[in-house]
Amino acid sequence: MKRILLFISFCFILFIIYFDLTTGTLPTSQLTSTPVQPSLPVDKPENPSIAYKEILIKPGDTLLSIIEKEKEATNKPIEEIISDFQSLNEGLQPENMQIGKTYKIPIYK
């Protein structure tokens, strides 16, 4: 019985080593080899139909928590709120907001 258990353990360890060497268990970074070309600044007209308020981001703030704190919570879908935020902030994803910076937050009445 001990021999069978040792043989199974040995096979399992070999499989783990094989899997780790071929596939890996840690995520790899996806580096691109193409150089990044600087883009020219483009004056984008702001969307005048979206009312906004500039708010300083504090630790723990998220886009939705800020909208709820400002008593501007509406029945707007979250996709529309995110889309409006991105159009006001030059395509910035809400999860990339940084503490201590000021962003334009859409206001819904």
Number of C-alpha atoms within 10 A of each C-alpha: 6 7 8 9 10 11 12 12 12 12 12 12 12 12 12 12 12 12 12 12 10 8 9 12 9 7 7 7 6 6 6 7 6 6 6 7 6 6 6 6 6 6 6 8 7 11 10 8 6 14 14 16 12 11 13 14 17 13 8 8 15 15 19 16 11 17 18 12 10 12 11 14 15 13 7 9 8 12 9 10 19 19 16 20 23 17 16 21 15 10 12 15 13 17 8 8 15 14 12 11 11 14 20 17 25 21 18 15 7
